Amino acid sequence: MTVVAEPALGDLHTVVEEVWSTFLADGNPILPADGPSEDVHWTAAITVTGAWEAQISVVLSEAAATGVGATMLAIDEATCSTADVRDALGELVNIVGGNVKSLMPGPSVLSLPLVGHGDIAPTSDLQPVRRLDLLWRGEPVVVVVHVPVQDSSTTATTT
Amino acid sequence: MHALIIDDSRTMRAIIARIVKELGFETSEAENGQEALDLLEDGLVPDICLIDWNMPLMDGYTFVTRVRQDPKWRNVTLMMVTTESEHSQIVRALAAGAHEYLIKPFTPDSIVEKLELLGLAAQEIPA
């Protein structure tokens, strides 16, 4: 049975902070933003299927995405290529998605990540249930969890 | 000491390589389980394989199973390094023959700790 459930916002924030502090510790913490950002240049998304179904996306500005690529690969931003950014964001969303999945009912499996320059629209049967608007180095980073539109399935929220 | 790093992410291979090179390891890299198996078949003899789970072509679980089926690789230590953190997956990987299991995100210290448990840590990471 698939359970329509959503991670608690605090848990999602903890996961993102842990990933950032582990692989992107450059002295700039990831902080809550004052409001939503529409500065969408890169999107990395991963799908969870099984007992829990969802799409988890990380959306970043160009500067934030380049910063992620350069920091994770330990290279200069000036030499950080589009391919570098794409690879780093794929791994970033893989780790965020895997850790969010671990908070939810299982067993479920992760897809391989999808990374695009621009927006990656979720399928029409998914709706956003959690959104974190954050700032890293003053640049927007948005984490969104989409789950299937609720029907007659069981509904639950982790706390 | 030689570490074979198996991950479809070049970024993650680079992160792990930086850490284990600081510990004195030489490294080789493979993008998936099949490429890693090909390296072993070609004669590479790593002391340890650090293995992602979700990869195209051949995943890490299948790689572990295939390595453990062949006695000539019985001395190769296998450690999963993955975001797969469900208990059932960990049990499955260990039952298939993985010696250790490290969940991403990990710190350099957590890799050192695992390598020490496996008797493979050559030195501490310099401060």
Contacts between the chains, C-beta under 8 A, distances in Angstrom:
chain1	res1	chain2	res2	distance
A	18	B	105	6.1
A	19	B	105	5.1
A	22	B	105	3.8
A	22	B	106	7.0
A	22	B	107	6.0
A	23	B	15	6.8
A	23	B	105	5.9
A	69	B	11	7.6
A	72	B	11	4.8
A	72	B	14	7.7
A	72	B	15	6.6
A	73	B	10	7.8
A	73	B	11	5.6
A	73	B	14	5.4
A	74	B	14	7.0
A	74	B	18	6.5
A	84	B	10	8.0
A	84	B	11	7.7
A	87	B	9	5.9
A	87	B	10	4.8
A	87	B	11	5.0
A	88	B	9	8.0
A	88	B	11	4.4
A	90	B	9	6.2
A	90	B	11	7.8
A	91	B	9	4.0
A	91	B	11	4.6
A	91	B	12	5.1
A	94	B	9	7.2
A	94	B	54	7.3
A	94	B	83	5.8
A	94	B	104	7.8
A	95	B	83	5.3
A	95	B	104	4.8
A	95	B	105	5.6
A	97	B	83	7.2
A	98	B	82	7.5
A	98	B	83	2.4
A	98	B	84	6.5
A	98	B	85	6.6
A	98	B	104	6.7
A	99	B	83	6.5
A	99	B	85	7.1
A	99	B	104	7.9
A	99	B	105	7.6
A	101	B	83	7.8
A	101	B	85	7.8
A	101	B	86	7.8
A	102	B	85	4.2
A	102	B	86	6.6
A	106	B	86	4.8
A	106	B	88	7.2
A	107	B	86	5.7
A	107	B	88	5.7
A	107	B	89	7.6
A	108	B	86	7.7
A	109	B	54	7.9
A	110	B	54	5.7
A	110	B	83	6.8
A	110	B	84	7.5
A	112	B	8	7.5
A	112	B	54	6.3
A	112	B	56	6.4
